[in-house]
């Protein structure tokens, strides 16, 4: 099992946001938000875990 931290999830969200922005600027919007939705769900679980849980969950 891979342990992921909120920082890793945030970094992935930033990369995906930059990709979506670049696609939109080029006139090629990305229609699916499934990956970002999954990452936001994972981030929510991490945030709810609190600081005592070291902010990591298995992926």
Biopython code that builds the backbone (N, CA, C, O; Angstrom):
import numpy as np
from Bio.PDB.StructureBuilder import StructureBuilder

atoms = [
    (1, "UNK", "N", (0.841, -1.178, 0.000)),
    (1, "UNK", "CA", (0.000, 0.000, 0.000)),
    (1, "UNK", "C", (0.886, 1.242, 0.000)),
    (1, "UNK", "O", (1.846, 1.332, 0.765)),
    (2, "UNK", "N", (0.554, 2.195, -0.866)),
    (2, "UNK", "CA", (1.301, 3.434, -0.977)),
    (2, "UNK", "C", (0.660, 4.470, -0.062)),
    (2, "UNK", "O", (-0.555, 4.664, -0.082)),
    (3, "UNK", "N", (1.487, 5.131, 0.737)),
    (3, "UNK", "CA", (0.981, 6.179, 1.614)),
    (3, "UNK", "C", (1.114, 7.525, 0.909)),
    (3, "UNK", "O", (2.195, 7.888, 0.446)),
    (4, "UNK", "N", (0.021, 8.250, 0.833)),
    (4, "UNK", "CA", (0.025, 9.555, 0.172)),
    (4, "UNK", "C", (-0.288, 10.631, 1.202)),
    (4, "UNK", "O", (-1.106, 10.430, 2.099)),
    (5, "UNK", "N", (0.361, 11.754, 1.064)),
    (5, "UNK", "CA", (0.121, 12.866, 1.973)),
    (5, "UNK", "C", (-0.725, 13.925, 1.281)),
    (5, "UNK", "O", (-0.885, 13.914, 0.060)),
    (6, "UNK", "N", (-1.256, 14.827, 2.071)),
    (6, "UNK", "CA", (-2.053, 15.909, 1.513)),
    (6, "UNK", "C", (-1.202, 16.775, 0.578)),
    (6, "UNK", "O", (-1.714, 17.330, -0.394)),
    (7, "UNK", "N", (0.092, 16.888, 0.875)),
    (7, "UNK", "CA", (0.987, 17.669, 0.016)),
    (7, "UNK", "C", (1.115, 17.039, -1.368)),
    (7, "UNK", "O", (1.160, 17.750, -2.372)),
    (8, "UNK", "N", (1.173, 15.716, -1.427)),
    (8, "UNK", "CA", (1.270, 15.012, -2.713)),
    (8, "UNK", "C", (-0.016, 15.212, -3.510)),
    (8, "UNK", "O", (0.027, 15.492, -4.708)),
    (9, "UNK", "N", (-1.151, 15.067, -2.846)),
    (9, "UNK", "CA", (-2.439, 15.255, -3.518)),
    (9, "UNK", "C", (-2.561, 16.695, -4.013)),
    (9, "UNK", "O", (-3.008, 16.926, -5.137)),
    (10, "UNK", "N", (-2.169, 17.658, -3.190)),
    (10, "UNK", "CA", (-2.216, 19.060, -3.605)),
    (10, "UNK", "C", (-1.334, 19.306, -4.827)),
    (10, "UNK", "O", (-1.722, 20.043, -5.734)),
    (11, "UNK", "N", (-0.166, 18.701, -4.854)),
    (11, "UNK", "CA", (0.738, 18.862, -5.994)),
    (11, "UNK", "C", (0.104, 18.293, -7.260)),
    (11, "UNK", "O", (0.193, 18.905, -8.324)),
    (12, "UNK", "N", (-0.531, 17.139, -7.158)),
    (12, "UNK", "CA", (-1.204, 16.553, -8.318)),
    (12, "UNK", "C", (-2.352, 17.430, -8.786)),
    (12, "UNK", "O", (-2.564, 17.582, -9.989)),
    (13, "UNK", "N", (-3.095, 18.006, -7.853)),
    (13, "UNK", "CA", (-4.183, 18.915, -8.222)),
    (13, "UNK", "C", (-3.649, 20.145, -8.952)),
    (13, "UNK", "O", (-4.260, 20.603, -9.918)),
    (14, "UNK", "N", (-2.512, 20.683, -8.498)),
    (14, "UNK", "CA", (-1.918, 21.844, -9.178)),
    (14, "UNK", "C", (-1.503, 21.496, -10.602)),
    (14, "UNK", "O", (-1.703, 22.298, -11.515)),
    (15, "UNK", "N", (-0.935, 20.326, -10.803)),
    (15, "UNK", "CA", (-0.518, 19.902, -12.144)),
    (15, "UNK", "C", (-1.736, 19.751, -13.056)),
    (15, "UNK", "O", (-1.729, 20.218, -14.195)),
    (16, "UNK", "N", (-2.776, 19.099, -12.550)),
    (16, "UNK", "CA", (-3.986, 18.924, -13.359)),
    (16, "UNK", "C", (-4.651, 20.261, -13.671)),
    (16, "UNK", "O", (-5.152, 20.453, -14.779)),
    (17, "UNK", "N", (-4.664, 21.175, -12.725)),
    (17, "UNK", "CA", (-5.246, 22.494, -12.965)),
    (17, "UNK", "C", (-4.465, 23.231, -14.048)),
    (17, "UNK", "O", (-5.059, 23.872, -14.915)),
    (18, "UNK", "N", (-3.144, 23.142, -14.001)),
    (18, "UNK", "CA", (-2.312, 23.788, -15.022)),
    (18, "UNK", "C", (-2.554, 23.160, -16.395)),
    (18, "UNK", "O", (-2.612, 23.869, -17.400)),
    (19, "UNK", "N", (-2.694, 21.849, -16.440)),
    (19, "UNK", "CA", (-2.973, 21.147, -17.699)),
    (19, "UNK", "C", (-4.311, 21.590, -18.271)),
    (19, "UNK", "O", (-4.409, 21.902, -19.458)),
    (20, "UNK", "N", (-5.345, 21.618, -17.431)),
    (20, "UNK", "CA", (-6.674, 22.035, -17.882)),
    (20, "UNK", "C", (-6.650, 23.479, -18.386)),
    (20, "UNK", "O", (-7.273, 23.798, -19.398)),
    (21, "UNK", "N", (-5.929, 24.347, -17.676)),
    (21, "UNK", "CA", (-5.828, 25.747, -18.071)),
    (21, "UNK", "C", (-5.131, 25.864, -19.431)),
    (21, "UNK", "O", (-5.576, 26.625, -20.291)),
    (22, "UNK", "N", (-4.043, 25.116, -19.627)),
    (22, "UNK", "CA", (-3.311, 25.154, -20.897)),
    (22, "UNK", "C", (-4.187, 24.642, -22.038)),
    (22, "UNK", "O", (-4.182, 25.207, -23.131)),
    (23, "UNK", "N", (-4.936, 23.577, -21.781)),
    (23, "UNK", "CA", (-5.836, 23.042, -22.810)),
    (23, "UNK", "C", (-6.910, 24.063, -23.163)),
    (23, "UNK", "O", (-7.204, 24.272, -24.340)),
    (24, "UNK", "N", (-7.496, 24.699, -22.155)),
    (24, "UNK", "CA", (-8.545, 25.688, -22.400)),
    (24, "UNK", "C", (-8.000, 26.877, -23.182)),
    (24, "UNK", "O", (-8.666, 27.383, -24.085)),
    (25, "UNK", "N", (-6.791, 27.326, -22.840)),
    (25, "UNK", "CA", (-6.182, 28.445, -23.562)),
    (25, "UNK", "C", (-5.913, 28.096, -25.013)),
    (25, "UNK", "O", (-5.948, 28.972, -25.878)),
    (26, "UNK", "N", (-5.644, 26.825, -25.291)),
    (26, "UNK", "CA", (-5.392, 26.375, -26.656)),
    (26, "UNK", "C", (-6.695, 26.041, -27.388)),
    (26, "UNK", "O", (-6.682, 25.655, -28.557)),
    (27, "UNK", "N", (-7.818, 26.195, -26.683)),
    (27, "UNK", "CA", (-9.107, 25.908, -27.307)),
    (27, "UNK", "C", (-9.498, 24.449, -27.261)),
    (27, "UNK", "O", (-10.371, 24.017, -28.013)),
    (28, "UNK", "N", (-8.865, 23.682, -26.390)),
    (28, "UNK", "CA", (-9.136, 22.252, -26.259)),
    (28, "UNK", "C", (-9.499, 21.920, -24.812)),
    (28, "UNK", "O", (-8.689, 21.335, -24.092)),
    (29, "UNK", "N", (-10.709, 22.288, -24.380)),
    (29, "UNK", "CA", (-11.062, 22.009, -22.990)),
    (29, "UNK", "C", (-11.111, 20.522, -22.687)),
    (29, "UNK", "O", (-11.499, 19.713, -23.530)),
    (30, "UNK", "N", (-10.718, 20.181, -21.493)),
    (30, "UNK", "CA", (-10.774, 18.797, -21.026)),
    (30, "UNK", "C", (-12.161, 18.607, -20.420)),
    (30, "UNK", "O", (-12.531, 19.305, -19.477)),
    (31, "UNK", "N", (-12.914, 17.679, -20.954)),
    (31, "UNK", "CA", (-14.303, 17.528, -20.526)),
    (31, "UNK", "C", (-14.459, 16.785, -19.209)),
    (31, "UNK", "O", (-15.330, 17.128, -18.411)),
    (32, "UNK", "N", (-13.650, 15.795, -18.971)),
    (32, "UNK", "CA", (-13.816, 14.961, -17.780)),
    (32, "UNK", "C", (-13.130, 15.582, -16.571)),
    (32, "UNK", "O", (-12.002, 16.067, -16.659)),
    (33, "UNK", "N", (-13.825, 15.558, -15.450)),
    (33, "UNK", "CA", (-13.245, 16.012, -14.192)),
    (33, "UNK", "C", (-13.065, 14.851, -13.225)),
    (33, "UNK", "O", (-12.819, 15.069, -12.039)),
    (34, "UNK", "N", (-13.184, 13.627, -13.712)),
    (34, "UNK", "CA", (-13.161, 12.442, -12.849)),
    (34, "UNK", "C", (-11.879, 12.350, -12.020)),
    (34, "UNK", "O", (-11.945, 12.046, -10.829)),
    (35, "UNK", "N", (-10.732, 12.603, -12.616)),
    (35, "UNK", "CA", (-9.466, 12.496, -11.882)),
    (35, "UNK", "C", (-9.394, 13.572, -10.809)),
    (35, "UNK", "O", (-9.000, 13.299, -9.675)),
    (36, "UNK", "N", (-9.775, 14.797, -11.164)),
    (36, "UNK", "CA", (-9.754, 15.862, -10.161)),
    (36, "UNK", "C", (-10.758, 15.582, -9.048)),
    (36, "UNK", "O", (-10.479, 15.844, -7.878)),
    (37, "UNK", "N", (-11.909, 15.057, -9.401)),
    (37, "UNK", "CA", (-12.908, 14.706, -8.385)),
    (37, "UNK", "C", (-12.359, 13.667, -7.416)),
    (37, "UNK", "O", (-12.552, 13.773, -6.205)),
    (38, "UNK", "N", (-11.670, 12.656, -7.960)),
    (38, "UNK", "CA", (-11.088, 11.614, -7.105)),
    (38, "UNK", "C", (-10.039, 12.200, -6.174)),
    (38, "UNK", "O", (-9.986, 11.857, -4.993)),
    (39, "UNK", "N", (-9.204, 13.087, -6.710)),
    (39, "UNK", "CA", (-8.176, 13.716, -5.886)),
    (39, "UNK", "C", (-8.789, 14.617, -4.810)),
    (39, "UNK", "O", (-8.304, 14.654, -3.679)),
    (40, "UNK", "N", (-9.839, 15.331, -5.159)),
    (40, "UNK", "CA", (-10.501, 16.170, -4.163)),
    (40, "UNK", "C", (-11.146, 15.329, -3.071)),
    (40, "UNK", "O", (-11.129, 15.707, -1.899)),
    (41, "UNK", "N", (-11.718, 14.184, -3.454)),
    (41, "UNK", "CA", (-12.273, 13.268, -2.449)),
    (41, "UNK", "C", (-11.170, 12.750, -1.530)),
    (41, "UNK", "O", (-11.341, 12.690, -0.313)),
    (42, "UNK", "N", (-10.037, 12.378, -2.125)),
    (42, "UNK", "CA", (-8.912, 11.880, -1.332)),
    (42, "UNK", "C", (-8.393, 12.978, -0.401)),
    (42, "UNK", "O", (-8.060, 12.714, 0.754)),
    (43, "UNK", "N", (-8.328, 14.202, -0.908)),
    (43, "UNK", "CA", (-7.861, 15.319, -0.092)),
    (43, "UNK", "C", (-8.800, 15.559, 1.085)),
    (43, "UNK", "O", (-8.356, 15.857, 2.194)),
    (44, "UNK", "N", (-10.087, 15.429, 0.839)),
    (44, "UNK", "CA", (-11.074, 15.599, 1.894)),
    (44, "UNK", "C", (-10.877, 14.570, 3.011)),
    (44, "UNK", "O", (-10.968, 14.902, 4.193)),
    (45, "UNK", "N", (-10.610, 13.331, 2.629)),
    (45, "UNK", "CA", (-10.354, 12.283, 3.623)),
    (45, "UNK", "C", (-9.106, 12.620, 4.429)),
    (45, "UNK", "O", (-9.081, 12.465, 5.650)),
    (46, "UNK", "N", (-8.077, 13.081, 3.735)),
    (46, "UNK", "CA", (-6.832, 13.451, 4.424)),
    (46, "UNK", "C", (-7.059, 14.603, 5.386)),
    (46, "UNK", "O", (-6.562, 14.580, 6.512)),
    (47, "UNK", "N", (-7.801, 15.605, 4.955)),
    (47, "UNK", "CA", (-8.054, 16.770, 5.803)),
    (47, "UNK", "C", (-8.879, 16.379, 7.021)),
    (47, "UNK", "O", (-8.652, 16.893, 8.116)),
    (48, "UNK", "N", (-9.838, 15.472, 6.837)),
    (48, "UNK", "CA", (-10.676, 15.017, 7.947)),
    (48, "UNK", "C", (-9.899, 14.142, 8.928)),
    (48, "UNK", "O", (-10.275, 14.034, 10.095)),
    (49, "UNK", "N", (-8.813, 13.515, 8.458)),
    (49, "UNK", "CA", (-8.022, 12.630, 9.310)),
    (49, "UNK", "C", (-7.363, 13.412, 10.441)),
    (49, "UNK", "O", (-7.149, 12.880, 11.530)),
    (50, "UNK", "N", (-7.047, 14.659, 10.180)),
    (50, "UNK", "CA", (-6.461, 15.496, 11.226)),
    (50, "UNK", "C", (-4.975, 15.302, 11.378)),
    (50, "UNK", "O", (-4.409, 14.350, 10.839)),
    (51, "UNK", "N", (-4.334, 16.197, 12.109)),
    (51, "UNK", "CA", (-2.878, 16.160, 12.257)),
    (51, "UNK", "C", (-2.364, 14.956, 13.040)),
    (51, "UNK", "O", (-1.218, 14.552, 12.844)),
    (52, "UNK", "N", (-3.170, 14.375, 13.915)),
    (52, "UNK", "CA", (-2.714, 13.224, 14.695)),
    (52, "UNK", "C", (-2.566, 11.967, 13.869)),
    (52, "UNK", "O", (-1.938, 11.003, 14.306)),
    (53, "UNK", "N", (-3.148, 11.968, 12.657)),
    (53, "UNK", "CA", (-3.078, 10.805, 11.787)),
    (53, "UNK", "C", (-1.983, 10.931, 10.748)),
    (53, "UNK", "O", (-1.919, 10.135, 9.812)),
    (54, "UNK", "N", (-1.119, 11.927, 10.903)),
    (54, "UNK", "CA", (0.022, 12.159, 10.001)),
    (54, "UNK", "C", (-0.390, 12.554, 8.601)),
    (54, "UNK", "O", (0.475, 12.667, 7.733)),
    (55, "UNK", "N", (-1.681, 12.772, 8.334)),
    (55, "UNK", "CA", (-2.129, 13.272, 7.034)),
    (55, "UNK", "C", (-1.825, 12.354, 5.877)),
    (55, "UNK", "O", (-1.548, 12.838, 4.780)),
    (56, "UNK", "N", (-1.864, 11.044, 6.072)),
    (56, "UNK", "CA", (-1.599, 10.120, 4.974)),
    (56, "UNK", "C", (-2.631, 9.003, 4.981)),
    (56, "UNK", "O", (-3.081, 8.552, 6.035)),
    (57, "UNK", "N", (-2.991, 8.571, 3.787)),
    (57, "UNK", "CA", (-3.888, 7.431, 3.627)),
    (57, "UNK", "C", (-3.321, 6.524, 2.568)),
    (57, "UNK", "O", (-2.494, 6.938, 1.755)),
    (58, "UNK", "N", (-3.765, 5.291, 2.580)),
    (58, "UNK", "CA", (-3.332, 4.354, 1.549)),
    (58, "UNK", "C", (-4.067, 4.617, 0.256)),
    (58, "UNK", "O", (-5.255, 4.940, 0.259)),
    (59, "UNK", "N", (-3.355, 4.478, -0.857)),
    (59, "UNK", "CA", (-3.988, 4.705, -2.159)),
    (59, "UNK", "C", (-4.217, 3.392, -2.850)),
    (59, "UNK", "O", (-4.742, 3.363, -3.963)),
]
sb = StructureBuilder()
sb.init_structure("model")
sb.init_model(0)
sb.init_chain("A")
sb.init_seg("    ")
for serial, (resi, resn, name, xyz) in enumerate(atoms, 1):
    if name == "N":
        sb.init_residue(resn, " ", resi, " ")
    sb.init_atom(name, np.array(xyz, "f"), 0.0, 1.0, " ", f" {name:<3s}", serial, name[0])
structure = sb.get_structure()
